[in-house]
Amino acid sequence: MSQNDLRGRVVLIAGGGKNLGGLLSRDFAAKGAKLAIHYNSESSRAESEKTLAEVKALGAEAFLFQGDLTQIENITKFFDEAIMTFGGIDIAINTVGMVLKKPIVDTTEMEFDTMFNINSKVAYFFIQEAGKKLNDQGKVCTIATSLLAAYTGLYSTYAGAKAPVEHFTRMASKEFGNRGISVTAVAPGPMDTPFFYGQESDEAVAYHQSASALGGLTDIKNIAPLIEFLVTDGWWITGQTIFANGGYTTR
């Protein structure tokens, strides 16, 4: 079976019910994969159930898992349910994240803790669980942010909490490599999703749209194929954080 043949393979996606995660769920389903789809809370249930229905309409076996992944036992339960349902896991993708745009001097301890729990802690223990439970020759991919290479203010907790993902990715790739498991991260530019707009003024949106060399915000349709490549034929790329942002940053 080639790396790109997803028929019968099991793909687990944290945050797989909407936005980029939802697109990945549908794309993998169309290629014959089985899907374990996570969503966080009641607010995203309806959209996640719609994604599940679309995935099943494409002929895929799939299930939904709801849980706050900052409670690490929920990460364990998610992986375990996928193994109990499908017999194993071949690909694990973490799209979970939270943005906060705020000056350092105004940021509270609670905001700091929340941002690092969602963006760092979840990423770390997701990779850890993947290392314990993925099949040999498995693939792991985490979504980071191109703000890691931007010279800007106001995103200290978001970019700061995503920065460790690069190190988690590199070190996990070294530790898991003897089992043929590749580990990567993808760092998109500002994506044209509701995740982005909640933090930004009209003026800031206009700036972000103009900042990329190719023009406009990052489209999830331009990110999904990269992730799909990295966890299939691009498996030889490992330990890397790939900046995919249309020239928003040069790294």
C-alpha atoms as an extended CHARMM CRD file, in Angstrom:
* protein
*
       251  EXT
         1         1  MET       CA              0.0000000000        0.0000000000        0.0000000000  PROA      1               0.0000000000
         2         2  SER       CA              1.4140000000        3.3970000000       -0.9660000000  PROA      2               0.0000000000
         3         3  GLN       CA              1.7100000000        6.1880000000        1.5680000000  PROA      3               0.0000000000
         4         4  ASN       CA             -0.9680000000        8.1040000000       -0.3350000000  PROA      4               0.0000000000
         5         5  ASP       CA             -3.4910000000        5.2530000000       -0.2900000000  PROA      5               0.0000000000
         6         6  LEU       CA             -5.8180000000        6.1170000000        2.5850000000  PROA      6               0.0000000000
         7         7  ARG       CA             -8.3580000000        3.3550000000        2.0530000000  PROA      7               0.0000000000
         8         8  GLY       CA             -9.0070000000        1.8100000000        5.4470000000  PROA      8               0.0000000000
         9         9  ARG       CA             -6.5200000000        3.9780000000        7.2630000000  PROA      9               0.0000000000
        10        10  VAL       CA             -7.5890000000        5.6930000000       10.4820000000  PROA      10              0.0000000000
        11        11  VAL       CA             -7.2520000000        9.4670000000       10.8120000000  PROA      11              0.0000000000
        12        12  LEU       CA             -7.8060000000       11.1380000000       14.1810000000  PROA      12              0.0000000000
        13        13  ILE       CA             -8.3630000000       14.9190000000       14.1050000000  PROA      13              0.0000000000
        14        14  ALA       CA             -8.5550000000       17.1580000000       17.1600000000  PROA      14              0.0000000000
        15        15  GLY       CA            -10.7980000000       20.0760000000       16.2610000000  PROA      15              0.0000000000
        16        16  GLY       CA            -11.9710000000       18.0880000000       13.2540000000  PROA      16              0.0000000000
        17        17  GLY       CA            -15.5530000000       19.2980000000       13.2450000000  PROA      17              0.0000000000
        18        18  LYS       CA            -15.2280000000       22.7330000000       11.6570000000  PROA      18              0.0000000000
        19        19  ASN       CA            -13.0260000000       25.2000000000        9.7740000000  PROA      19              0.0000000000
        20        20  LEU       CA             -9.7090000000       23.6320000000        8.7190000000  PROA      20              0.0000000000
        21        21  GLY       CA            -10.3890000000       20.4760000000       10.7220000000  PROA      21              0.0000000000
        22        22  GLY       CA            -13.7580000000       20.0080000000        9.0570000000  PROA      22              0.0000000000
        23        23  LEU       CA            -12.2300000000       20.3910000000        5.6020000000  PROA      23              0.0000000000
        24        24  LEU       CA             -9.5670000000       17.8180000000        6.4690000000  PROA      24              0.0000000000
        25        25  SER       CA            -12.2430000000       15.4110000000        7.7300000000  PROA      25              0.0000000000
        26        26  ARG       CA            -14.1440000000       15.6590000000        4.4550000000  PROA      26              0.0000000000
        27        27  ASP       CA            -11.0010000000       15.3670000000        2.3230000000  PROA      27              0.0000000000
        28        28  PHE       CA             -9.7520000000       12.2770000000        4.1460000000  PROA      28              0.0000000000
        29        29  ALA       CA            -13.2080000000       10.7090000000        4.0070000000  PROA      29              0.0000000000
        30        30  ALA       CA            -13.3260000000       11.2230000000        0.2460000000  PROA      30              0.0000000000
        31        31  LYS       CA            -10.0310000000        9.3160000000        0.0070000000  PROA      31              0.0000000000
        32        32  GLY       CA            -11.3720000000        6.3120000000        1.8920000000  PROA      32              0.0000000000
        33        33  ALA       CA            -10.0830000000        6.9460000000        5.4170000000  PROA      33              0.0000000000
        34        34  LYS       CA            -11.8970000000        6.2090000000        8.6650000000  PROA      34              0.0000000000
        35        35  LEU       CA            -12.3430000000        9.2770000000       10.8690000000  PROA      35              0.0000000000
        36        36  ALA       CA            -12.1900000000       10.0220000000       14.5880000000  PROA      36              0.0000000000
        37        37  ILE       CA            -13.4190000000       13.6170000000       14.8440000000  PROA      37              0.0000000000
        38        38  HSD       CA            -13.0660000000       15.6990000000       18.0020000000  PROA      38              0.0000000000
        39        39  TYR       CA            -14.8950000000       18.8660000000       18.9160000000  PROA      39              0.0000000000
        40        40  ASN       CA            -14.5660000000       20.8920000000       22.0950000000  PROA      40              0.0000000000
        41        41  SER       CA            -17.9440000000       22.0260000000       23.3760000000  PROA      41              0.0000000000
        42        42  GLU       CA            -21.6570000000       22.4440000000       22.8720000000  PROA      42              0.0000000000
        43        43  SER       CA            -21.0730000000       25.6150000000       20.8410000000  PROA      43              0.0000000000
        44        44  SER       CA            -19.4850000000       23.5730000000       18.0430000000  PROA      44              0.0000000000
        45        45  ARG       CA            -21.7570000000       20.5140000000       18.2680000000  PROA      45              0.0000000000
        46        46  ALA       CA            -24.1220000000       21.4540000000       15.4210000000  PROA      46              0.0000000000
        47        47  GLU       CA            -21.3340000000       22.1920000000       12.9540000000  PROA      47              0.0000000000
        48        48  SER       CA            -19.4680000000       19.0500000000       13.9800000000  PROA      48              0.0000000000
        49        49  GLU       CA            -22.5710000000       16.9020000000       13.5350000000  PROA      49              0.0000000000
        50        50  LYS       CA            -22.9740000000       18.4080000000       10.0650000000  PROA      50              0.0000000000
        51        51  THR       CA            -19.3750000000       17.4680000000        9.2660000000  PROA      51              0.0000000000
        52        52  LEU       CA            -20.0060000000       13.9380000000       10.5400000000  PROA      52              0.0000000000
        53        53  ALA       CA            -23.0580000000       13.6100000000        8.2990000000  PROA      53              0.0000000000
        54        54  GLU       CA            -21.0530000000       14.8450000000        5.2950000000  PROA      54              0.0000000000
        55        55  VAL       CA            -18.2290000000       12.4260000000        6.0540000000  PROA      55              0.0000000000
        56        56  LYS       CA            -20.6220000000        9.4900000000        6.3080000000  PROA      56              0.0000000000
        57        57  ALA       CA            -22.3310000000       10.5700000000        3.0840000000  PROA      57              0.0000000000
        58        58  LEU       CA            -18.9360000000       10.1470000000        1.4260000000  PROA      58              0.0000000000
        59        59  GLY       CA            -18.9680000000        6.5360000000        2.5880000000  PROA      59              0.0000000000
        60        60  ALA       CA            -16.5690000000        6.8520000000        5.5090000000  PROA      60              0.0000000000
        61        61  GLU       CA            -16.8130000000        5.1750000000        8.8850000000  PROA      61              0.0000000000
        62        62  ALA       CA            -16.5770000000        7.9350000000       11.4790000000  PROA      62              0.0000000000
        63        63  PHE       CA            -17.4970000000        9.0240000000       14.9790000000  PROA      63              0.0000000000
        64        64  LEU       CA            -17.5760000000       12.2350000000       17.0110000000  PROA      64              0.0000000000
        65        65  PHE       CA            -15.8190000000       12.7320000000       20.3350000000  PROA      65              0.0000000000
        66        66  GLN       CA            -16.6150000000       15.7530000000       22.5150000000  PROA      66              0.0000000000
        67        67  GLY       CA            -14.1850000000       16.8860000000       25.1740000000  PROA      67              0.0000000000
        68        68  ASP       CA            -12.0640000000       19.6740000000       26.6130000000  PROA      68              0.0000000000
        69        69  LEU       CA             -8.5660000000       18.5010000000       25.6940000000  PROA      69              0.0000000000
        70        70  THR       CA             -6.9470000000       20.7000000000       28.3310000000  PROA      70              0.0000000000
        71        71  GLN       CA             -8.1860000000       17.9040000000       30.5940000000  PROA      71              0.0000000000
        72        72  ILE       CA             -5.5160000000       15.4460000000       29.5320000000  PROA      72              0.0000000000
        73        73  GLU       CA             -7.6230000000       12.3930000000       30.3250000000  PROA      73              0.0000000000
        74        74  ASN       CA             -9.8530000000       13.4570000000       27.4170000000  PROA      74              0.0000000000
        75        75  ILE       CA             -6.9230000000       13.1710000000       24.9970000000  PROA      75              0.0000000000
        76        76  THR       CA             -6.3340000000        9.6550000000       26.2730000000  PROA      76              0.0000000000
        77        77  LYS       CA            -10.0410000000        8.8010000000       25.9650000000  PROA      77              0.0000000000
        78        78  PHE       CA            -10.1590000000       10.1630000000       22.3940000000  PROA      78              0.0000000000
        79        79  PHE       CA             -7.2280000000        8.0130000000       21.2470000000  PROA      79              0.0000000000
        80        80  ASP       CA             -8.5600000000        4.9860000000       23.1170000000  PROA      80              0.0000000000
        81        81  GLU       CA            -12.0140000000        5.3110000000       21.5630000000  PROA      81              0.0000000000
        82        82  ALA       CA            -10.4720000000        5.4570000000       18.0930000000  PROA      82              0.0000000000
        83        83  ILE       CA             -8.4690000000        2.2960000000       18.8090000000  PROA      83              0.0000000000
        84        84  MET       CA            -11.4960000000        0.4990000000       20.2570000000  PROA      84              0.0000000000
        85        85  THR       CA            -13.6310000000        1.5370000000       17.2670000000  PROA      85              0.0000000000
        86        86  PHE       CA            -11.1890000000        1.0050000000       14.4160000000  PROA      86              0.0000000000
        87        87  GLY       CA             -8.4080000000       -1.1770000000       15.8310000000  PROA      87              0.0000000000
        88        88  GLY       CA             -5.6280000000        1.3870000000       15.5470000000  PROA      88              0.0000000000
        89        89  ILE       CA             -4.6320000000        4.9070000000       14.4490000000  PROA      89              0.0000000000
        90        90  ASP       CA             -2.4460000000        5.7910000000       11.4700000000  PROA      90              0.0000000000
        91        91  ILE       CA             -2.5840000000        9.5950000000       11.3550000000  PROA      91              0.0000000000
        92        92  ALA       CA             -3.1190000000       12.1060000000       14.1970000000  PROA      92              0.0000000000
        93        93  ILE       CA             -3.6830000000       15.8010000000       13.4580000000  PROA      93              0.0000000000
        94        94  ASN       CA             -4.1610000000       18.5380000000       16.0460000000  PROA      94              0.0000000000
        95        95  THR       CA             -5.8470000000       21.7170000000       14.7710000000  PROA      95              0.0000000000
        96        96  VAL       CA             -6.8300000000       22.9860000000       18.2390000000  PROA      96              0.0000000000
        97        97  GLY       CA             -5.9030000000       26.5660000000       19.1240000000  PROA      97              0.0000000000
        98        98  MET       CA             -7.0660000000       29.8040000000       20.6770000000  PROA      98              0.0000000000
        99        99  VAL       CA             -6.1230000000       33.3950000000       19.8130000000  PROA      99              0.0000000000
       100       100  LEU       CA             -5.8280000000       36.3470000000       22.1810000000  PROA      100             0.0000000000
       101       101  LYS       CA             -4.8410000000       39.7870000000       20.9030000000  PROA      101             0.0000000000
       102       102  LYS       CA             -3.9400000000       41.9540000000       23.8790000000  PROA      102             0.0000000000
       103       103  PRO       CA             -1.0600000000       44.0880000000       25.1810000000  PROA      103             0.0000000000
       104       104  ILE       CA              1.3040000000       42.3330000000       27.5740000000  PROA      104             0.0000000000
       105       105  VAL       CA              0.6320000000       44.9210000000       30.2690000000  PROA      105             0.0000000000
       106       106  ASP       CA             -3.1150000000       44.1720000000       30.1750000000  PROA      106             0.0000000000
       107       107  THR       CA             -2.9280000000       40.3620000000       30.0980000000  PROA      107             0.0000000000
       108       108  THR       CA             -4.2020000000       38.5740000000       33.1970000000  PROA      108             0.0000000000
       109       109  GLU       CA             -2.7630000000       35.4510000000       34.7730000000  PROA      109             0.0000000000
       110       110  MET       CA             -5.9730000000       33.6010000000       33.9430000000  PROA      110             0.0000000000
       111       111  GLU       CA             -5.6790000000       34.5810000000       30.2680000000  PROA      111             0.0000000000
       112       112  PHE       CA             -2.0440000000       33.4820000000       30.2310000000  PROA      112             0.0000000000
       113       113  ASP       CA             -2.8860000000       30.1170000000       31.7680000000  PROA      113             0.0000000000
       114       114  THR       CA             -5.8000000000       29.5600000000       29.3890000000  PROA      114             0.0000000000
       115       115  MET       CA             -3.7270000000       30.3440000000       26.3120000000  PROA      115             0.0000000000
       116       116  PHE       CA             -0.8510000000       28.0960000000       27.3310000000  PROA      116             0.0000000000
       117       117  ASN       CA             -3.1920000000       25.2760000000       28.3280000000  PROA      117             0.0000000000
       118       118  ILE       CA             -4.9000000000       25.2740000000       24.9290000000  PROA      118             0.0000000000
       119       119  ASN       CA             -1.9680000000       26.0460000000       22.6470000000  PROA      119             0.0000000000
       120       120  SER       CA              0.9670000000       24.3820000000       24.4650000000  PROA      120             0.0000000000
       121       121  LYS       CA             -0.3300000000       21.8320000000       26.9350000000  PROA      121             0.0000000000
       122       122  VAL       CA             -2.8300000000       20.2480000000       24.5460000000  PROA      122             0.0000000000
       123       123  ALA       CA             -0.2170000000       20.1590000000       21.7720000000  PROA      123             0.0000000000
       124       124  TYR       CA              2.3460000000       18.4720000000       24.0170000000  PROA      124             0.0000000000
       125       125  PHE       CA              0.0910000000       15.7790000000       25.4120000000  PROA      125             0.0000000000
       126       126  PHE       CA             -1.5400000000       15.1630000000       22.0230000000  PROA      126             0.0000000000
       127       127  ILE       CA              1.8980000000       14.4220000000       20.5670000000  PROA      127             0.0000000000
       128       128  GLN       CA              2.7280000000       12.3370000000       23.6230000000  PROA      128             0.0000000000
       129       129  GLU       CA             -0.4180000000       10.2290000000       23.2200000000  PROA      129             0.0000000000
       130       130  ALA       CA              0.2670000000        9.8290000000       19.5100000000  PROA      130             0.0000000000
       131       131  GLY       CA              3.7450000000        8.5780000000       20.3320000000  PROA      131             0.0000000000
       132       132  LYS       CA              2.2840000000        5.9820000000       22.6660000000  PROA      132             0.0000000000
       133       133  LYS       CA             -0.5920000000        4.7900000000       20.5020000000  PROA      133             0.0000000000
       134       134  LEU       CA             -0.0430000000        5.3990000000       16.7930000000  PROA      134             0.0000000000
       135       135  ASN       CA              0.6410000000        2.4300000000       14.5740000000  PROA      135             0.0000000000
       136       136  ASP       CA              4.2210000000        2.0790000000       13.3350000000  PROA      136             0.0000000000
       137       137  GLN       CA              4.7920000000        4.2600000000       10.2410000000  PROA      137             0.0000000000
       138       138  GLY       CA              2.2150000000        6.6910000000       11.6670000000  PROA      138             0.0000000000
       139       139  LYS       CA              2.0770000000       10.4330000000       11.0600000000  PROA      139             0.0000000000
       140       140  VAL       CA              1.5580000000       13.3590000000       13.4530000000  PROA      140             0.0000000000
       141       141  CYS       CA              0.8710000000       16.9800000000       12.4680000000  PROA      141             0.0000000000
       142       142  THR       CA              0.1330000000       20.0350000000       14.6220000000  PROA      142             0.0000000000
       143       143  ILE       CA             -1.1210000000       23.4560000000       13.5490000000  PROA      143             0.0000000000
       144       144  ALA       CA              1.1000000000       26.3170000000       14.7290000000  PROA      144             0.0000000000
       145       145  THR       CA              1.0730000000       29.9430000000       13.4590000000  PROA      145             0.0000000000
       146       146  SER       CA              3.1620000000       32.1310000000       11.1590000000  PROA      146             0.0000000000
       147       147  LEU       CA              3.2230000000       34.7060000000       13.9500000000  PROA      147             0.0000000000
       148       148  LEU       CA              6.2290000000       32.7090000000       15.1880000000  PROA      148             0.0000000000
       149       149  ALA       CA              8.1810000000       34.5190000000       12.4640000000  PROA      149             0.0000000000
       150       150  ALA       CA              6.4250000000       37.8960000000       12.6350000000  PROA      150             0.0000000000
       151       151  TYR       CA              7.7450000000       41.0900000000       14.2220000000  PROA      151             0.0000000000
       152       152  THR       CA              4.6290000000       42.3500000000       15.9600000000  PROA      152             0.0000000000
       153       153  GLY       CA              3.0600000000       43.1160000000       19.2820000000  PROA      153             0.0000000000
       154       154  LEU       CA             -0.2470000000       42.1550000000       20.9070000000  PROA      154             0.0000000000
       155       155  TYR       CA             -0.0760000000       38.3920000000       20.3100000000  PROA      155             0.0000000000
       156       156  SER       CA              2.3870000000       37.5230000000       23.0800000000  PROA      156             0.0000000000
       157       157  THR       CA              0.3180000000       34.7490000000       24.6370000000  PROA      157             0.0000000000
       158       158  TYR       CA             -0.8060000000       33.2510000000       21.3060000000  PROA      158             0.0000000000
       159       159  ALA       CA              2.5320000000       33.2430000000       19.5140000000  PROA      159             0.0000000000
       160       160  GLY       CA              4.3200000000       32.5230000000       22.7850000000  PROA      160             0.0000000000
       161       161  ALA       CA              2.1420000000       29.5210000000       23.5230000000  PROA      161             0.0000000000
       162       162  LYS       CA              2.4360000000       28.1780000000       19.9810000000  PROA      162             0.0000000000
       163       163  ALA       CA              6.2300000000       28.6010000000       19.8690000000  PROA      163             0.0000000000
       164       164  PRO       CA              6.9440000000       25.4230000000       21.8840000000  PROA      164             0.0000000000
       165       165  VAL       CA              5.1610000000       23.3790000000       19.2100000000  PROA      165             0.0000000000
       166       166  GLU       CA              8.2900000000       23.7020000000       17.0510000000  PROA      166             0.0000000000
       167       167  HSD       CA             10.3920000000       22.1410000000       19.8030000000  PROA      167             0.0000000000
       168       168  PHE       CA              7.8320000000       19.4650000000       20.6760000000  PROA      168             0.0000000000
       169       169  THR       CA              7.7020000000       18.5450000000       16.9660000000  PROA      169             0.0000000000
       170       170  ARG       CA             11.4610000000       18.3420000000       16.4770000000  PROA      170             0.0000000000
       171       171  MET       CA             12.1300000000       16.3280000000       19.6030000000  PROA      171             0.0000000000
       172       172  ALA       CA              9.1920000000       13.9610000000       19.1280000000  PROA      172             0.0000000000
       173       173  SER       CA             10.3290000000       13.2890000000       15.5680000000  PROA      173             0.0000000000
       174       174  LYS       CA             13.7140000000       12.2190000000       16.9200000000  PROA      174             0.0000000000
       175       175  GLU       CA             12.1900000000       10.0290000000       19.6230000000  PROA      175             0.0000000000
       176       176  PHE       CA              9.5210000000        8.4070000000       17.4140000000  PROA      176             0.0000000000
       177       177  GLY       CA             11.6660000000        8.0020000000       14.2940000000  PROA      177             0.0000000000
       178       178  ASN       CA             12.7720000000        4.4590000000       15.0560000000  PROA      178             0.0000000000
       179       179  ARG       CA              9.1330000000        3.4090000000       14.5800000000  PROA      179             0.0000000000
       180       180  GLY       CA              8.8950000000        5.1880000000       11.2330000000  PROA      180             0.0000000000
       181       181  ILE       CA              6.6200000000        7.8840000000       12.6760000000  PROA      181             0.0000000000
       182       182  SER       CA              7.0000000000       11.3410000000       11.1150000000  PROA      182             0.0000000000
       183       183  VAL       CA              6.1280000000       14.4390000000       13.1410000000  PROA      183             0.0000000000
       184       184  THR       CA              5.5340000000       17.8530000000       11.5750000000  PROA      184             0.0000000000
       185       185  ALA       CA              3.9080000000       21.2130000000       12.2440000000  PROA      185             0.0000000000
       186       186  VAL       CA              2.2770000000       23.6250000000        9.8120000000  PROA      186             0.0000000000
       187       187  ALA       CA              2.3230000000       27.3710000000       10.5150000000  PROA      187             0.0000000000
       188       188  PRO       CA             -0.3580000000       29.1240000000        8.4200000000  PROA      188             0.0000000000
       189       189  GLY       CA             -0.7700000000       32.8490000000        7.9910000000  PROA      189             0.0000000000
       190       190  PRO       CA             -3.9670000000       34.5010000000        9.2770000000  PROA      190             0.0000000000
       191       191  MET       CA             -6.7270000000       32.2130000000        8.0200000000  PROA      191             0.0000000000
       192       192  ASP       CA            -10.0220000000       33.4050000000        6.6270000000  PROA      192             0.0000000000
       193       193  THR       CA            -12.1700000000       31.6740000000        9.2590000000  PROA      193             0.0000000000
       194       194  PRO       CA            -14.2900000000       32.8270000000       12.2330000000  PROA      194             0.0000000000
       195       195  PHE       CA            -11.2810000000       31.8650000000       14.4150000000  PROA      195             0.0000000000
       196       196  PHE       CA             -9.4610000000       34.9100000000       12.9940000000  PROA      196             0.0000000000
       197       197  TYR       CA            -12.1040000000       37.6220000000       12.8690000000  PROA      197             0.0000000000
       198       198  GLY       CA            -13.1240000000       37.5510000000       16.5230000000  PROA      198             0.0000000000
       199       199  GLN       CA             -9.8970000000       39.2580000000       17.5790000000  PROA      199             0.0000000000
       200       200  GLU       CA             -9.4280000000       41.7780000000       14.7800000000  PROA      200             0.0000000000
       201       201  SER       CA            -10.6780000000       45.2610000000       13.9390000000  PROA      201             0.0000000000
       202       202  ASP       CA            -11.5660000000       46.1460000000       10.3410000000  PROA      202             0.0000000000
       203       203  GLU       CA             -8.2860000000       48.0360000000       10.0620000000  PROA      203             0.0000000000
       204       204  ALA       CA             -6.2870000000       45.0650000000       11.3050000000  PROA      204             0.0000000000
       205       205  VAL       CA             -8.0770000000       42.7230000000        8.8970000000  PROA      205             0.0000000000
       206       206  ALA       CA             -7.1800000000       45.0600000000        6.0300000000  PROA      206             0.0000000000
       207       207  TYR       CA             -3.5550000000       45.0720000000        7.1290000000  PROA      207             0.0000000000
       208       208  HSD       CA             -3.3490000000       41.2760000000        7.3500000000  PROA      208             0.0000000000
       209       209  GLN       CA             -4.9650000000       40.9950000000        3.9210000000  PROA      209             0.0000000000
       210       210  SER       CA             -2.3070000000       43.2790000000        2.4430000000  PROA      210             0.0000000000
       211       211  ALA       CA              0.6770000000       41.8040000000        4.2810000000  PROA      211             0.0000000000
       212       212  SER       CA              1.1700000000       38.6220000000        2.2470000000  PROA      212             0.0000000000
       213       213  ALA       CA              3.1490000000       38.7960000000       -0.9800000000  PROA      213             0.0000000000
       214       214  LEU       CA              0.4870000000       36.7920000000       -2.8230000000  PROA      214             0.0000000000
       215       215  GLY       CA             -2.3180000000       38.9410000000       -1.3980000000  PROA      215             0.0000000000
       216       216  GLY       CA             -5.1980000000       38.1740000000        0.9550000000  PROA      216             0.0000000000
       217       217  LEU       CA             -5.6970000000       35.9940000000        3.9860000000  PROA      217             0.0000000000
       218       218  THR       CA             -4.6930000000       32.3450000000        4.0460000000  PROA      218             0.0000000000
       219       219  ASP       CA             -7.4380000000       30.0940000000        2.6620000000  PROA      219             0.0000000000
       220       220  ILE       CA             -7.9290000000       26.7860000000        4.4630000000  PROA      220             0.0000000000
       221       221  LYS       CA             -8.1210000000       25.2110000000        0.9970000000  PROA      221             0.0000000000
       222       222  ASN       CA             -4.4560000000       26.1280000000        0.5720000000  PROA      222             0.0000000000
       223       223  ILE       CA             -3.4520000000       24.6080000000        3.9220000000  PROA      223             0.0000000000
       224       224  ALA       CA             -5.3620000000       21.3260000000        3.8520000000  PROA      224             0.0000000000
       225       225  PRO       CA             -3.4470000000       19.9000000000        0.8430000000  PROA      225             0.0000000000
       226       226  LEU       CA             -0.1280000000       20.6130000000        2.5690000000  PROA      226             0.0000000000
       227       227  ILE       CA             -1.1930000000       18.7690000000        5.7150000000  PROA      227             0.0000000000
       228       228  GLU       CA             -2.5580000000       15.9150000000        3.6110000000  PROA      228             0.0000000000
       229       229  PHE       CA              0.7830000000       15.6980000000        1.7810000000  PROA      229             0.0000000000
       230       230  LEU       CA              2.8360000000       15.7010000000        4.9910000000  PROA      230             0.0000000000
       231       231  VAL       CA              0.8530000000       12.7950000000        6.4380000000  PROA      231             0.0000000000
       232       232  THR       CA              0.9770000000       10.7440000000        3.2290000000  PROA      232             0.0000000000
       233       233  ASP       CA              3.6150000000       10.9750000000        0.4920000000  PROA      233             0.0000000000
       234       234  GLY       CA              5.4620000000       13.7540000000        2.3410000000  PROA      234             0.0000000000
       235       235  TRP       CA              6.1730000000       11.5430000000        5.3500000000  PROA      235             0.0000000000
       236       236  TRP       CA              9.9420000000       11.8100000000        4.7320000000  PROA      236             0.0000000000
       237       237  ILE       CA              9.6850000000       15.4130000000        5.9510000000  PROA      237             0.0000000000
       238       238  THR       CA              9.9090000000       15.1400000000        9.7230000000  PROA      238             0.0000000000
       239       239  GLY       CA             10.8590000000       17.3780000000       12.6410000000  PROA      239             0.0000000000
       240       240  GLN       CA              9.9960000000       20.4500000000       10.5770000000  PROA      240             0.0000000000
       241       241  THR       CA              7.6410000000       23.3970000000       11.0050000000  PROA      241             0.0000000000
       242       242  ILE       CA              6.4320000000       24.4590000000        7.5610000000  PROA      242             0.0000000000
       243       243  PHE       CA              5.4290000000       28.1120000000        7.1520000000  PROA      243             0.0000000000
       244       244  ALA       CA              2.6140000000       28.3050000000        4.5930000000  PROA      244             0.0000000000
       245       245  ASN       CA              1.3550000000       31.8640000000        4.4020000000  PROA      245             0.0000000000
       246       246  GLY       CA              1.5690000000       33.3100000000        0.8930000000  PROA      246             0.0000000000
       247       247  GLY       CA              4.5870000000       35.4130000000        1.8790000000  PROA      247             0.0000000000
       248       248  TYR       CA              3.1290000000       36.8310000000        5.0780000000  PROA      248             0.0000000000
       249       249  THR       CA              6.4950000000       36.0490000000        6.6300000000  PROA      249             0.0000000000
       250       250  THR       CA              9.6480000000       34.7810000000        4.9500000000  PROA      250             0.0000000000
       251       251  ARG       CA             10.2760000000       31.8920000000        7.3270000000  PROA      251             0.0000000000
